[in-house]
Amino acid sequence: MKTVLITGASGGLGLNLVKACLNKGYFVVAQYKSNKKELESINNDNLYLIASDFKEEDSIISLYNELKRNNIKVNILINNAGIENTSELKDKNYQTFVDIYKVNTIAPFTLMKLLASELESVVNISSDNTVNQETLETIEYDISKHGLNVLTKVFAENYPKIHINGILFGWLDTPMNDFPEDIKSKLDFVPMDEAVSTVLSLLDTKESGTIKLVRK
């Protein structure tokens, strides 16, 4: 049985991936920051929950050490965790950039580096904001996801035995995009089942260094 580590697993795409991977027969390690209510409601012996705050390097190292203590070898890594700060320029500052970059870019880098010796494949969840859709309102997020795209390509080149790919998703109906219903009705969301199936298709692929654009 292969083991998949899914970050940002407490809701949205991450939670749906947890359920799908369990149904596919994987042993799933689900990382969350603080909210584990939905994860705890899943009754499956092949689910292991682990808390980690990706804004803190020590917390990421603790996650890795916990895996080692429990002899959990990670075959597949899905870097799904992400945060954003949609705001006007006056509400952006040094810390908003640093916090988002830590979670969206540095944490995936750290995990890929720490787990490289045991990984078979990696899927990095990025954004179609990086395809000529950058805006001032989401600039921290957009830059961080550009960084994740670069990591995908560079790690694929330097770790040829690992299949490392990325997905640039368009709008997903997740807590991160918790807009009023009148705004949601005007947006073209990628169906969640399509998003999940796209990720699953890359878990056993022989491709590497590809970045797929998935929009509605």
C-alpha positions in Angstrom: 0.0 0.0 0.0 1.4 3.4 -1.0 1.3 6.4 1.3 0.2 9.8 0.1 0.8 13.0 2.2 -1.8 15.6 1.5 -1.2 19.1 2.8 -4.0 21.5 3.5 -6.3 18.6 4.1 -8.9 20.0 6.4 -11.3 21.3 3.8 -11.9 22.1 0.1 -9.9 20.3 -2.5 -7.6 18.8 0.2 -10.4 17.1 2.1 -11.9 15.8 -1.1 -8.5 14.4 -2.1 -8.2 12.7 1.3 -11.5 10.9 0.7 -10.7 10.0 -2.9 -7.3 8.6 -2.0 -8.7 6.5 0.7 -11.2 5.1 -1.7 -8.4 4.3 -4.1 -6.7 2.2 -1.4 -3.9 4.6 -0.4 -2.7 5.1 3.2 -3.3 8.8 3.7 -1.4 11.3 5.9 -3.5 14.4 6.2 -1.8 17.6 7.3 -3.9 20.4 8.8 -3.1 23.5 10.7 -5.8 23.6 13.4 -9.2 22.6 12.1 -9.5 18.8 12.1 -13.3 18.4 12.7 -14.1 17.1 9.1 -11.0 14.9 9.1 -11.9 13.3 12.4 -15.4 12.4 11.0 -13.7 10.1 8.5 -13.7 6.5 9.9 -10.8 4.8 8.2 -7.9 3.0 9.7 -5.7 4.1 6.7 -6.0 7.8 7.7 -3.3 9.4 9.8 -3.8 13.0 10.9 -0.9 15.3 11.6 -0.9 19.0 12.6 1.6 21.5 11.3 1.8 25.2 10.9 3.5 25.9 7.6 4.4 29.5 8.6 6.9 27.9 11.0 10.0 26.0 9.9 10.2 24.1 13.2 6.6 22.9 12.7 7.5 21.5 9.3 10.5 19.7 10.7 8.3 18.3 13.5 6.0 16.9 10.9 8.9 15.2 9.2 10.2 13.8 12.5 6.8 12.5 13.4 6.6 10.6 10.2 10.1 9.1 10.8 9.2 8.1 14.4 6.2 6.2 13.2 8.1 4.6 10.3 5.8 6.2 7.7 7.4 6.4 4.3 5.8 8.9 2.0 5.6 7.7 -1.6 3.4 10.6 -2.9 3.3 14.2 -1.9 0.4 16.5 -2.8 1.4 20.1 -2.0 -2.1 21.5 -1.7 -1.9 23.9 1.3 -2.3 27.5 0.4 -3.3 30.9 1.8 -4.1 34.2 0.2 -4.7 37.8 1.1 -7.2 39.5 -1.3 -6.9 43.2 -0.3 -6.2 46.7 -1.5 -2.6 48.0 -1.6 -3.0 49.9 1.7 -3.7 46.6 3.5 -0.6 44.8 2.1 2.7 44.9 3.9 6.0 43.0 4.5 4.3 40.4 6.7 1.4 39.6 4.3 4.0 38.7 1.7 6.2 36.7 4.1 3.3 34.7 5.5 1.9 33.7 2.1 5.3 32.9 0.7 6.1 30.7 3.6 3.0 28.6 3.2 2.6 28.5 -0.5 6.2 28.2 -1.7 8.8 27.6 1.1 6.8 24.8 2.8 6.5 22.8 -0.5 10.2 23.3 -1.1 11.0 22.1 2.4 8.8 19.0 2.2 10.1 18.0 -1.3 13.7 18.4 -0.1 13.2 16.5 3.2 11.2 13.6 1.5 13.2 13.4 -1.7 14.9 10.1 -0.9 11.5 8.3 -0.5 9.2 10.1 -3.0 8.0 8.5 -6.2 5.7 11.4 -7.3 4.8 15.0 -6.3 1.7 17.0 -7.4 2.0 20.8 -6.7 -1.4 22.6 -6.7 -0.9 26.0 -8.2 -3.2 28.6 -9.8 -4.2 29.9 -13.2 -3.6 33.3 -11.7 0.0 32.7 -12.9 -1.1 32.7 -16.5 -1.4 36.4 -17.3 -4.0 37.0 -14.6 -1.9 38.6 -11.9 -3.7 41.4 -10.1 -2.7 43.9 -7.3 -5.4 42.5 -5.1 -3.9 39.0 -5.1 -0.3 39.9 -5.8 1.3 38.0 -2.8 -0.6 34.8 -3.7 0.2 35.2 -7.4 3.9 35.6 -6.8 4.0 32.7 -4.4 2.3 30.4 -7.0 4.7 31.6 -9.7 7.4 30.4 -7.3 5.7 27.0 -6.9 5.7 26.6 -10.7 9.4 27.3 -10.8 10.0 24.7 -8.0 8.0 22.2 -10.0 10.3 22.6 -13.0 13.6 22.8 -11.1 12.9 19.9 -8.8 11.8 17.8 -11.8 15.1 18.5 -13.5 17.2 17.8 -10.5 15.3 14.7 -9.2 14.8 12.6 -12.3 13.7 9.5 -10.4 10.7 11.5 -9.0 7.7 12.4 -11.1 7.0 16.0 -10.2 4.2 17.9 -11.8 1.9 20.9 -11.2 -1.7 21.9 -11.9 -2.8 25.4 -12.4 -6.4 25.4 -11.3 -9.0 28.0 -12.1 -11.8 28.8 -9.7 -12.5 26.1 -7.2 -15.5 26.2 -4.9 -13.5 26.1 -1.6 -13.4 28.0 1.7 -10.6 30.1 0.2 -13.1 31.4 -2.4 -15.9 31.9 0.0 -17.7 34.6 -1.9 -21.3 35.8 -1.6 -23.7 33.7 -3.7 -24.4 36.5 -6.1 -20.7 36.7 -7.0 -20.3 32.9 -7.1 -23.1 32.7 -9.7 -21.0 34.8 -12.1 -17.8 32.7 -11.8 -16.9 29.6 -13.8 -15.9 27.0 -11.1 -14.0 23.9 -12.0 -16.2 21.1 -10.8 -14.7 19.5 -7.7 -14.9 15.9 -9.1 -12.9 17.1 -12.2 -10.3 18.7 -10.0 -9.9 15.6 -7.9 -9.7 13.3 -10.9 -7.0 15.6 -12.5 -4.9 15.3 -9.3 -5.4 11.5 -9.1 -4.3 11.1 -12.7 -0.9 12.4 -11.8 -0.2 10.2 -8.8 1.1 7.3 -10.9 2.1 9.1 -14.1 5.5 8.7 -15.7 5.4 12.3 -16.8 7.6 14.9 -15.0 8.1 18.6 -15.2 4.6 19.2 -16.7 2.3 22.0 -15.5 -1.3 21.5 -16.5 -3.8 24.4 -16.9 -7.3 23.4 -15.7 -10.0 26.0 -16.2 -13.8 25.8 -16.6 
